[in-house]
Amino acid sequence: IKIISSILADINVLRPHEAVESVTKIDYAALKAKGINYIVFDKDNTLTIQDSFQYYNEDIKNSVLQAQKTFGEKNIAILSNRVSSFFTNLLLEKPHVLSQCLEKLGLHHVKANKKKPFNGEDVLAYFNLTPKQYGEICIVGDRLMTDILLGRWTGMYTIYCNPIDRKTDLWNVKPLRKIEDYILYSKFNIKLH
């Protein structure tokens, strides 16, 4: 209900600061010049296909490596609803599995107590920041109603990127993706293809 009422009150809570075709198109030096010191990436359909722990391609991997060079490895992390929930039961039995999977990506994971877009405090805690420092964080993702909304609610800089492969979207994401596409194209006139 909070998400719907927020969107109805002001649709611009879903408007990204930037929109790019892929994370490979992000200008990290320009972000640094804007005062960004931390990057939070969504995982599924931003860096990997759904539920994979391998970069979709070498260009995406190289883009993340460039982000790490620009901001420092400790200032880059993944924030993924799917990673947090998908492995919950598995982690109770084998807690080392998640860390092994994320090692393949070379990234750390923000341990979230809530799902996006309600976990801004978890991001702050991960980077050991205060609420006044939200503006130093950039969140990058393929979903308006999770990634971009989290960023806008908290004051993070937001970058929307096209999803890697819509065919791998979960069943509950597919109808929301159509709504997000309508908002992107019709309301914000953002066309990436």
N, CA, C and O of each residue as an XYZ file, in Angstrom:
772
protein
N       0.837     -1.191      0.000
C       0.000      0.000      0.000
C       0.880      1.251      0.000
O       0.551      2.239     -0.656
N       1.995      1.214      0.732
C       2.885      2.382      0.771
C       3.444      2.676     -0.612
O       3.569      3.837     -1.000
N       3.781      1.625     -1.360
C       4.324      1.815     -2.702
C       3.284      2.468     -3.598
O       3.575      3.459     -4.268
N       2.078      1.921     -3.616
C       1.009      2.442     -4.487
C       0.667      3.879     -4.121
O       0.551      4.730     -5.002
N       0.504      4.158     -2.829
C       0.142      5.527     -2.443
C       1.265      6.512     -2.766
O       1.001      7.658     -3.131
N       2.501      6.074     -2.635
C       3.632      6.944     -2.973
C       3.648      7.265     -4.465
O       3.866      8.411     -4.858
N       3.414      6.243     -5.294
C       3.406      6.437     -6.749
C       2.236      7.318     -7.168
O       2.391      8.200     -8.013
N       1.068      7.083     -6.579
C      -0.102      7.887     -6.916
C       0.075      9.346     -6.495
O      -0.412     10.255     -7.168
N       0.766      9.564     -5.392
C       0.998     10.933     -4.925
C       1.962     11.681     -5.843
O       1.803     12.877     -6.086
N       2.964     10.959     -6.350
C       3.954     11.600     -7.231
C       4.665     10.528     -8.042
O       5.542      9.833     -7.529
N       4.291     10.396     -9.295
C       4.872      9.367    -10.170
C       6.381      9.538    -10.332
O       7.079      8.594    -10.705
N       6.883     10.735    -10.051
C       8.319     10.979    -10.202
C       9.184     10.217     -9.203
O      10.408     10.212     -9.331
N       8.565      9.569     -8.204
C       9.361      8.720     -7.309
C       9.913      7.512     -8.070
O      10.775      6.794     -7.562
N       9.414      7.295     -9.286
C       9.911      6.199    -10.127
C      10.845      6.688    -11.235
O      11.381      5.878    -11.991
N      11.042      7.994    -11.336
C      11.872      8.540    -12.411
C      13.355      8.419    -12.026
O      13.795      9.001    -11.034
N      14.120      7.658    -12.822
C      15.553      7.552    -12.528
C      16.284      8.841    -12.881
O      15.856      9.587    -13.762
N      17.387      9.096    -12.190
C      18.222     10.249    -12.531
C      18.859     10.045    -13.901
O      19.015     10.987    -14.678
N      19.228      8.777    -14.182
C      19.800      8.413    -15.477
C      19.177      7.106    -15.922
O      18.706      6.317    -15.102
N      19.179      6.881    -17.232
C      18.739      5.605    -17.800
C      19.748      5.207    -18.869
O      20.106      6.006    -19.734
N      20.198      3.966    -18.796
C      21.195      3.464    -19.742
C      20.746      2.100    -20.262
O      19.957      1.406    -19.621
N      21.256      1.734    -21.420
C      20.911      0.436    -22.002
C      21.450     -0.716    -21.177
O      20.825     -1.773    -21.098
N      22.610     -0.516    -20.561
C      23.286     -1.577    -19.818
C      24.244     -0.930    -18.823
O      24.610      0.236    -18.972
N      24.646     -1.687    -17.814
C      25.637     -1.158    -16.877
C      26.937     -0.812    -17.589
O      27.744     -0.038    -17.074
N      27.139     -1.378    -18.761
C      28.355     -1.086    -19.532
C      28.388      0.364    -20.021
O      29.442      0.853    -20.428
N      27.270      1.040    -19.984
C      27.177      2.428    -20.463
C      27.304      3.456    -19.335
O      27.187      4.657    -19.579
N      27.541      2.995    -18.108
C      27.645      3.919    -16.981
C      29.018      4.591    -16.987
O      30.045      3.935    -17.159
N      29.015      5.897    -16.798
C      30.246      6.670    -16.716
C      30.590      6.853    -15.236
O      30.104      7.779    -14.587
N      31.426      5.967    -14.715
C      31.753      5.981    -13.294
C      32.544      7.224    -12.894
O      32.367      7.738    -11.790
N      33.407      7.709    -13.770
C      34.168      8.920    -13.465
C      33.220     10.111    -13.296
O      33.423     10.948    -12.417
N      32.190     10.183    -14.134
C      31.212     11.268    -14.019
C      30.425     11.150    -12.705
O      30.112     12.161    -12.077
N      30.110      9.923    -12.296
C      29.420      9.733    -11.019
C      30.297     10.207     -9.865
O      29.830     10.890     -8.953
N      31.564      9.838     -9.918
C      32.509     10.246     -8.877
C      32.579     11.776     -8.814
O      32.627     12.358     -7.730
N      32.584     12.412     -9.972
C      32.630     13.875    -10.027
C      31.371     14.510     -9.420
O      31.415     15.648     -8.952
N      30.254     13.777     -9.429
C      28.995     14.270     -8.838
C      28.948     14.053     -7.331
O      27.978     14.444     -6.681
N      29.982     13.437     -6.768
C      30.000     13.195     -5.326
C      29.552     11.808     -4.911
O      29.373     11.539     -3.723
N      29.372     10.929     -5.876
C      29.010      9.545     -5.556
C      30.269      8.815     -5.088
O      31.316      8.894     -5.730
N      30.159      8.105     -3.967
C      31.282      7.357     -3.411
C      30.998      5.868     -3.252
O      31.906      5.088     -2.967
N      29.731      5.471     -3.435
C      29.333      4.081     -3.239
C      28.372      3.671     -4.353
O      27.538      4.464     -4.791
N      28.499      2.429     -4.801
C      27.585      1.900     -5.822
C      26.935      0.633     -5.292
O      27.610     -0.256     -4.772
N      25.623      0.562     -5.430
C      24.866     -0.638     -5.093
C      24.223     -1.133     -6.379
O      23.436     -0.425     -7.006
N      24.567     -2.356     -6.765
C      23.997     -2.970     -7.956
C      22.897     -3.958     -7.573
O      23.047     -4.724     -6.622
N      21.803     -3.935     -8.312
C      20.882     -5.058     -8.297
C      21.610     -6.186     -9.030
O      22.499     -5.919     -9.838
N      21.249     -7.434     -8.761
C      21.940     -8.540     -9.413
C      21.169     -9.073    -10.620
O      21.626     -8.976    -11.758
N      19.986     -9.640    -10.346
C      19.234    -10.318    -11.406
C      18.759     -9.357    -12.478
O      18.105     -8.355    -12.188
N      19.093     -9.672    -13.712
C      18.739     -8.899    -14.899
C      19.403     -7.522    -14.962
O      19.051     -6.683    -15.792
N      20.368     -7.310    -14.070
C      21.209     -6.121    -14.144
C      22.649     -6.537    -14.431
O      23.288     -6.017    -15.347
N      23.152     -7.488    -13.629
C      24.509     -8.019    -13.831
C      24.492     -9.442    -14.389
O      25.390     -9.843    -15.129
N      23.468    -10.186    -14.026
C      23.339    -11.601    -14.408
C      21.927    -11.854    -14.901
O      21.050    -11.006    -14.735
N      21.696    -13.020    -15.508
C      20.314    -13.406    -15.735
C      19.756    -13.901    -14.404
O      20.506    -14.117    -13.452
N      18.461    -14.077    -14.344
C      17.776    -14.456    -13.108
C      18.424    -15.675    -12.454
O      18.621    -16.705    -13.098
N      18.751    -15.547    -11.175
C      19.271    -16.621    -10.324
C      20.633    -17.162    -10.727
O      21.044    -18.210    -10.228
N      21.336    -16.485    -11.605
C      22.677    -16.910    -11.989
C      23.707    -16.216    -11.105
O      23.451    -15.137    -10.569
N      24.855    -16.833    -10.959
C      25.962    -16.205    -10.247
C      27.170    -16.069    -11.154
O      28.316    -16.152    -10.713
N      26.887    -15.856    -12.441
C      27.936    -15.544    -13.401
C      27.501    -14.294    -14.159
O      26.334    -14.144    -14.520
N      28.454    -13.406    -14.390
C      28.114    -12.218    -15.169
C      27.540    -12.640    -16.507
O      27.942    -13.657    -17.073
N      26.602    -11.856    -17.010
C      25.964    -12.185    -18.282
C      26.980    -12.213    -19.409
O      26.909    -13.067    -20.293
N      27.930    -11.278    -19.380
C      28.994    -11.281    -20.390
C      30.223    -10.559    -19.836
O      30.176     -9.963    -18.759
N      31.294    -10.622    -20.571
C      32.561    -10.011    -20.141
C      32.470     -8.486    -20.068
O      33.140     -7.865    -19.243
N      31.649     -7.883    -20.924
C      31.509     -6.424    -20.890
C      30.921     -5.964    -19.560
O      31.363     -4.966    -18.990
N      29.927     -6.694    -19.069
C      29.331     -6.349    -17.774
C      30.349     -6.568    -16.662
O      30.486     -5.731    -15.770
N      31.050     -7.671    -16.709
C      32.097     -7.944    -15.706
C      33.135     -6.821    -15.710
O      33.532     -6.340    -14.649
N      33.571     -6.407    -16.885
C      34.557     -5.330    -16.989
C      34.013     -4.005    -16.477
O      34.761     -3.201    -15.920
N      32.724     -3.771    -16.658
C      32.106     -2.552    -16.146
C      32.145     -2.544    -14.613
O      32.451     -1.521    -14.001
N      31.839     -3.671    -14.011
C      31.890     -3.766    -12.547
C      33.328     -3.596    -12.056
O      33.567     -2.932    -11.047
N      34.282     -4.194    -12.765
C      35.693     -4.015    -12.400
C      36.093     -2.542    -12.477
O      36.854     -2.056    -11.641
N      35.575     -1.833    -13.487
C      35.850     -0.394    -13.610
C      35.238      0.365    -12.435
O      35.849      1.299    -11.916
N      34.040     -0.027    -12.014
C      33.416      0.603    -10.846
C      34.276      0.371     -9.604
O      34.462      1.281     -8.797
N      34.799     -0.842     -9.453
C      35.650     -1.147     -8.305
C      36.937     -0.319     -8.330
O      37.413      0.124     -7.285
N      37.495     -0.114     -9.517
C      38.698      0.717     -9.626
C      38.392      2.163     -9.271
O      39.196      2.836     -8.628
N      37.233      2.633     -9.690
C      36.863      4.032     -9.471
C      36.504      4.317     -8.016
O      36.904      5.343     -7.466
N      35.751      3.411     -7.392
C      35.220      3.674     -6.048
C      35.875      2.852     -4.939
O      35.726      3.167     -3.758
N      36.604      1.794     -5.321
C      37.182      0.887     -4.330
C      36.281     -0.315     -4.128
O      35.057     -0.180     -4.106
N      36.868     -1.477     -3.980
C      36.093     -2.715     -3.868
C      35.115     -2.697     -2.701
O      34.007     -3.219     -2.822
N      35.497     -2.114     -1.592
C      34.637     -2.105     -0.409
C      33.452     -1.161     -0.554
O      32.518     -1.204      0.247
N      33.487     -0.316     -1.563
C      32.413      0.659     -1.760
C      31.426      0.230     -2.845
O      30.605      1.025     -3.303
N      31.518     -1.038     -3.250
C      30.618     -1.607     -4.254
C      29.949     -2.831     -3.635
O      30.612     -3.642     -2.989
N      28.643     -2.966     -3.829
C      27.943     -4.127     -3.267
C      26.732     -4.479     -4.119
O      26.281     -3.700     -4.959
N      26.225     -5.681     -3.869
C      24.972     -6.144     -4.472
C      23.874     -6.027     -3.424
O      24.078     -6.358     -2.256
N      22.717     -5.557     -3.849
C      21.508     -5.566     -3.027
C      20.444     -6.257     -3.856
O      19.949     -5.698     -4.834
N      20.095     -7.467     -3.466
C      19.172     -8.262     -4.281
C      18.102     -8.904     -3.417
O      18.409     -9.630     -2.472
N      16.845     -8.634     -3.743
C      15.762     -9.312     -3.035
C      15.854    -10.807     -3.218
O      15.618    -11.572     -2.283
N      16.191    -11.218     -4.402
C      16.234    -12.644     -4.726
C      17.351    -13.361     -3.981
O      17.146    -14.465     -3.476
N      18.509    -12.761     -3.906
C      19.606    -13.386     -3.163
C      19.209    -13.536     -1.707
O      19.479    -14.567     -1.090
N      18.575    -12.527     -1.159
C      18.199    -12.570      0.255
C      17.160    -13.646      0.530
O      17.270    -14.362      1.525
N      16.156    -13.776     -0.326
C      15.072    -14.714     -0.047
C      15.308    -16.103     -0.619
O      14.969    -17.097      0.023
N      15.886    -16.190     -1.818
C      16.048    -17.457     -2.508
C      16.913    -18.427     -1.708
O      16.674    -19.634     -1.711
N      17.912    -17.890     -1.028
C      18.856    -18.742     -0.333
C      18.602    -18.842      1.170
O      19.393    -19.468      1.875
N      17.540    -18.254      1.675
C      17.313    -18.246      3.113
C      17.318    -19.658      3.692
O      18.053    -19.931      4.641
N      16.510    -20.557      3.134
C      16.453    -21.916      3.668
C      17.773    -22.642      3.474
O      18.233    -23.346      4.373
N      18.379    -22.479      2.321
C      19.651    -23.124      2.047
C      20.726    -22.644      3.020
O      21.552    -23.431      3.481
N      20.707    -21.356      3.326
C      21.733    -20.796      4.201
C      21.612    -21.299      5.630
O      22.603    -21.349      6.359
N      20.413    -21.670      6.031
C      20.252    -22.213      7.373
C      21.018    -23.524      7.512
O      21.532    -23.848      8.583
N      21.083    -24.274      6.410
C      21.803    -25.541      6.423
C      23.257    -25.383      5.996
O      24.137    -26.036      6.557
N      23.524    -24.527      5.013
C      24.866    -24.371      4.442
C      25.177    -22.889      4.232
O      25.087    -22.399      3.106
N      25.543    -22.166      5.299
C      25.752    -20.714      5.172
C      26.898    -20.311      4.246
O      26.952    -19.157      3.819
N      27.798    -21.209      3.928
C      28.929    -20.877      3.064
C      28.542    -20.790      1.583
O      29.307    -20.258      0.779
N      27.364    -21.306      1.216
C      26.974    -21.372     -0.194
C      26.836    -19.981     -0.803
O      27.340    -19.742     -1.901
N      26.169    -19.066     -0.120
C      25.980    -17.721     -0.666
C      27.313    -17.025     -0.879
O      27.544    -16.423     -1.928
N      28.181    -17.104      0.102
C      29.464    -16.420     -0.058
C      30.271    -17.017     -1.211
O      30.968    -16.287     -1.915
N      30.185    -18.324     -1.413
C      30.881    -18.944     -2.542
C      30.309    -18.455     -3.867
O      31.053    -18.182     -4.810
N      28.987    -18.347     -3.934
C      28.342    -17.880     -5.164
C      28.719    -16.439     -5.464
O      29.025    -16.103     -6.608
N      28.698    -15.587     -4.450
C      29.024    -14.180     -4.665
C      30.500    -13.971     -4.947
O      30.876    -12.995     -5.597
N      31.345    -14.882     -4.465
C      32.776    -14.794     -4.795
C      32.993    -14.888     -6.303
O      33.920    -14.283     -6.841
N      32.135    -15.649     -6.982
C      32.246    -15.767     -8.440
C      32.072    -14.404     -9.101
O      32.672    -14.129    -10.140
N      31.253    -13.558     -8.498
C      31.035    -12.218     -9.033
C      32.067    -11.223     -8.494
O      32.224    -10.134     -9.045
N      32.753    -11.587     -7.442
C      33.743    -10.677     -6.866
C      33.117     -9.503     -6.144
O      33.732     -8.444     -6.022
N      31.894     -9.685     -5.663
C      31.180     -8.605     -4.983
C      30.659     -9.066     -3.627
O      30.438    -10.255     -3.399
N      30.469     -8.105     -2.739
C      29.874     -8.376     -1.436
C      28.375     -8.112     -1.525
O      27.904     -7.415     -2.423
N      27.642     -8.680     -0.580
C      26.186     -8.576     -0.577
C      25.718     -7.818      0.655
O      26.146     -8.108      1.772
N      24.837     -6.847      0.446
C      24.210     -6.152      1.563
C      23.201     -7.114      2.175
O      22.260     -7.543      1.507
N      23.395     -7.446      3.421
C      22.449     -8.326      4.114
C      21.235     -7.487      4.489
O      21.319     -6.589      5.327
N      20.121     -7.789      3.864
C      18.920     -6.972      4.030
C      17.918     -7.639      4.963
O      17.644     -8.834      4.855
N      17.381     -6.850      5.874
C      16.336     -7.333      6.768
C      14.955     -7.208      6.137
O      14.012     -7.891      6.534
N      14.852     -6.325      5.148
C      13.600     -6.120      4.422
C      13.916     -6.183      2.939
O      15.077     -6.132      2.533
N      12.863     -6.294      2.134
C      13.048     -6.311      0.683
C      13.008     -4.890      0.131
O      12.441     -3.979      0.735
N      13.633     -4.730     -1.046
C      13.548     -3.444     -1.730
C      12.073     -3.177     -2.039
O      11.351     -4.095     -2.429
N      11.638     -1.986     -1.877
C      12.353     -0.726     -1.662
C      12.438     -0.290     -0.194
O      12.658      0.888      0.086
N      12.266     -1.220      0.736
C      12.179     -0.851      2.153
C      13.472     -1.088      2.938
O      13.427     -1.183      4.165
N      14.604     -1.184      2.273
C      15.813     -1.560      2.998
C      16.964     -0.553      2.869
O      18.132     -0.940      2.834
N      16.637      0.698      2.801
C      17.669      1.727      2.745
C      18.576      1.715      3.970
O      19.778      1.953      3.850
N      18.017      1.442      5.140
C      18.824      1.392      6.353
C      19.865      0.278      6.290
O      20.956      0.412      6.844
N      19.529     -0.822      5.614
C      20.486     -1.923      5.471
C      21.679     -1.493      4.624
O      22.813     -1.894      4.886
N      21.416     -0.675      3.607
C      22.499     -0.163      2.761
C      23.408      0.748      3.583
O      24.632      0.640      3.520
N      22.796      1.641      4.353
C      23.587      2.524      5.212
C      24.450      1.717      6.183
O      25.633      2.007      6.357
N      23.857      0.714      6.806
C      24.584     -0.107      7.778
C      25.750     -0.831      7.109
O      26.839     -0.922      7.676
N      25.516     -1.345      5.906
C      26.573     -2.071      5.207
C      27.796     -1.176      4.980
O      28.931     -1.587      5.220
N      27.549      0.040      4.517
C      28.650      0.967      4.224
C      29.073      1.796      5.450
O      30.005      2.596      5.376
N      28.370      1.591      6.576
C      28.657      2.336      7.803
C      28.479      3.842      7.589
O      29.360      4.640      7.908
N      27.322      4.206      7.043
C      26.996      5.595      6.729
C      25.836      6.078      7.581
O      25.172      5.287      8.251
N      25.599      7.372      7.551
C      24.456      7.983      8.227
C      23.420      8.378      7.176
O      23.752      8.457      5.993
N      22.167      8.628      7.582
C      21.149      9.046      6.607
C      21.529     10.292      5.810
O      21.055     10.463      4.687
N      22.365     11.158      6.359
C      22.798     12.353      5.633
C      23.679     12.006      4.436
O      23.924     12.855      3.579
N      24.160     10.749      4.374
C      25.068     10.344      3.309
C      24.386      9.540      2.193
O      25.066      9.011      1.314
N      23.059      9.445      2.221
C      22.361      8.746      1.140
C      22.750      9.300     -0.230
O      22.845      8.546     -1.198
N      22.970     10.582     -0.313
C      23.312     11.221     -1.586
C      24.659     10.803     -2.158
O      24.955     11.105     -3.315
N      25.478     10.117     -1.372
C      26.763      9.615     -1.848
C      26.644      8.224     -2.467
O      27.619      7.676     -2.981
N      25.439      7.664     -2.411
C      25.200      6.305     -2.902
C      24.451      6.349     -4.217
O      23.507      7.124     -4.374
N      24.867      5.522     -5.161
C      24.142      5.334     -6.415
C      23.623      3.909     -6.439
O      24.377      2.966     -6.200
N      22.347      3.749     -6.723
C      21.765      2.421     -6.894
C      21.490      2.206     -8.377
O      20.932      3.073     -9.050
N      21.891      1.037     -8.875
C      21.759      0.693    -10.290
C      20.893     -0.549    -10.396
O      21.191     -1.566     -9.771
N      19.823     -0.479    -11.180
C      18.969     -1.650    -11.330
C      18.006     -1.556    -12.486
O      17.892     -0.525    -13.148
N      17.314     -2.656    -12.713
C      16.413     -2.784    -13.854
C      14.938     -2.660    -13.476
O      14.070     -2.876    -14.321
N      14.639     -2.316    -12.222
C      13.249     -2.241    -11.790
C      12.933     -0.868    -11.205
O      13.622     -0.387    -10.306
N      11.885     -0.251    -11.728
C      11.457      1.040    -11.200
C      10.871      0.909     -9.803
O      11.155      1.729     -8.930
N      10.048     -0.129     -9.583
C       9.299     -0.246     -8.335
C      10.103     -0.840     -7.182
O       9.588     -0.970     -6.071
N      11.342     -1.197     -7.429
C      12.190     -1.669     -6.331
C      13.462     -0.812     -6.266
O      13.654     -0.049     -5.319
N      14.319     -0.943     -7.269
C      15.616     -0.269     -7.256
C      15.480      1.254     -7.273
O      16.020      1.942     -6.407
N      14.764      1.766     -8.251
C      14.650      3.220     -8.414
C      13.827      3.824     -7.281
O      14.167      4.889     -6.765
N      12.753      3.154     -6.894
C      11.929      3.661     -5.797
C      12.722      3.726     -4.494
O      12.618      4.709     -3.760
N      13.509      2.697     -4.196
C      14.367      2.731     -3.007
C      15.285      3.943     -3.053
O      15.406      4.681     -2.075
N      15.928      4.140     -4.195
C      16.829      5.275     -4.327
C      16.132      6.612     -4.151
O      16.635      7.487     -3.446
N      14.988      6.776     -4.781
C      14.258      8.052     -4.704
C      13.727      8.320     -3.296
O      13.785      9.452     -2.815
N      13.211      7.285     -2.638
C      12.706      7.473     -1.275
C      13.793      7.927     -0.326
O      13.535      8.715      0.585
N      15.002      7.441     -0.527
C      16.070      7.700      0.430
C      16.975      8.870      0.042
O      17.678      9.414      0.894
N      16.966      9.254     -1.215
C      17.844     10.329     -1.672
C      19.105      9.835     -2.358
O      20.040     10.606     -2.571
N      19.137      8.541     -2.708
C      20.262      8.012     -3.475
C      20.159      8.490     -4.916
O      19.081      8.850     -5.388
N      21.282      8.489     -5.599
C      21.306      8.730     -7.035
C      20.868      7.427     -7.695
O      21.274      6.350     -7.258
N      20.047      7.508     -8.741
C      19.477      6.296     -9.329
C      19.817      6.173    -10.810
O      19.766      7.143    -11.566
N      20.169      4.940    -11.201
C      20.395      4.636    -12.616
C      19.581      3.405    -12.981
O      19.756      2.327    -12.414
N      18.694      3.594    -13.937
C      17.910      2.481    -14.478
C      18.661      1.917    -15.680
O      19.189      2.668    -16.500
N      18.705      0.587    -15.779
C      19.250     -0.034    -16.985
C      18.261     -1.070    -17.493
O      17.514     -1.671    -16.721
N      18.269     -1.266    -18.802
C      17.396     -2.273    -19.385
C      17.664     -3.631    -18.759
O      18.813     -3.961    -18.464
N      16.617     -4.424    -18.553
C      16.849     -5.788    -18.076
C      17.601     -6.594    -19.128
O      17.399     -6.409    -20.327
N      18.466     -7.486    -18.670
C      19.270     -8.300    -19.579
C      18.401     -9.231    -20.403
O      18.546     -9.301    -21.623
N      17.495     -9.950    -19.743
C      16.666    -10.941    -20.442
C      15.309    -11.037    -19.767
O      15.160    -11.688    -18.734
N      14.324    -10.384    -20.359
C      12.980    -10.359    -19.787
C      12.350    -11.756    -19.708
O      11.464    -11.995    -18.887
N      12.803    -12.659    -20.552
C      12.244    -14.020    -20.531
C      12.543    -14.733    -19.217
O      11.841    -15.676    -18.852
N      13.575    -14.293    -18.507
C      13.914    -14.940    -17.241
C      13.237    -14.282    -16.043
O      13.447    -14.708    -14.907
N      12.422    -13.245    -16.283
C      11.697    -12.615    -15.186
C      10.831    -13.639    -14.463
O      10.276    -14.545    -15.086
N      10.720    -13.493    -13.164
C       9.841    -14.346    -12.385
C       8.391    -14.039    -12.739
O       8.085    -12.954    -13.235
N       7.515    -14.977    -12.487
C       6.105    -14.836    -12.851
C       5.485    -13.584    -12.233
O       4.653    -12.936    -12.868
N       5.876    -13.232    -11.001
C       5.273    -12.076    -10.344
C       5.863    -10.745    -10.818
O       5.297     -9.686    -10.547
N       6.990    -10.794    -11.520
C       7.615     -9.575    -12.034
C       7.039     -9.203    -13.401
O       6.953     -8.021    -13.737
N       6.647    -10.200    -14.187
C       6.202     -9.951    -15.568
C       5.089     -8.909    -15.678
O       5.205     -7.998    -16.497
N       4.012     -9.004    -14.888
C       2.980     -7.957    -15.027
C       3.456     -6.582    -14.549
O       3.062     -5.558    -15.106
N       4.298     -6.563    -13.523
C       4.826     -5.290    -13.037
C       5.765     -4.658    -14.053
O       5.831     -3.435    -14.176
N       6.483     -5.494    -14.771
C       7.402     -5.003    -15.809
C       6.611     -4.246    -16.881
O       7.072     -3.221    -17.385
N       5.428     -4.744    -17.228
C       4.603     -4.052    -18.230
C       4.180     -2.666    -17.736
O       4.171     -1.702    -18.501
N       3.834     -2.578    -16.467
C       3.468     -1.282    -15.883
C       4.678     -0.353    -15.879
O       4.569      0.824    -16.223
N       5.839     -0.895    -15.484
C       7.063     -0.085    -15.453
C       7.435      0.403    -16.854
O       7.840      1.552    -17.028
N       7.296     -0.470    -17.845
C       7.579     -0.063    -19.230
C       6.655      1.075    -19.663
O       7.098      2.038    -20.287
N       5.387      0.961    -19.332
C       4.435      2.011    -19.678
C       4.872      3.340    -19.046
O       4.874      4.376    -19.712
N       5.238      3.305    -17.776
C       5.665      4.520    -17.085
C       6.933      5.088    -17.727
O       7.023      6.290    -17.976
N       7.911      4.217    -17.992
C       9.163      4.664    -18.609
C       8.924      5.334    -19.954
O       9.394      6.444    -20.206
N       8.184      4.641    -20.808
C       8.011      5.109    -22.187
C       6.981      6.234    -22.297
O       7.232      7.242    -22.957
N       5.824      6.064    -21.653
C       4.732      7.020    -21.833
C       4.803      8.228    -20.898
O       4.539      9.357    -21.312
N       5.155      7.990    -19.660
C       5.165      9.089    -18.692
C       6.502      9.848    -18.670
O       6.527     11.071    -18.536
N       7.627      9.093    -18.805
C       8.943      9.724    -18.701
C       9.629      9.883    -20.048
O      10.688     10.504    -20.138
N       9.035      9.329    -21.089
C       9.588      9.412    -22.448
C      11.045      8.896    -22.510
O      11.892      9.458    -23.204
N      11.297      7.817    -21.766
C      12.623      7.176    -21.781
C      12.524      5.927    -22.630
O      11.781      5.000    -22.308
N      13.270      5.908    -23.706
C      13.250      4.765    -24.626
C      14.672      4.257    -24.812
O      15.528      4.953    -25.357
N      14.909      3.043    -24.355
C      16.233      2.429    -24.441
C      16.116      1.111    -25.204
O      15.496      0.166    -24.715
N      16.689      1.042    -26.360
C      16.709     -0.249    -27.094
C      17.688     -0.181    -28.224
O      17.853     -1.156    -28.957
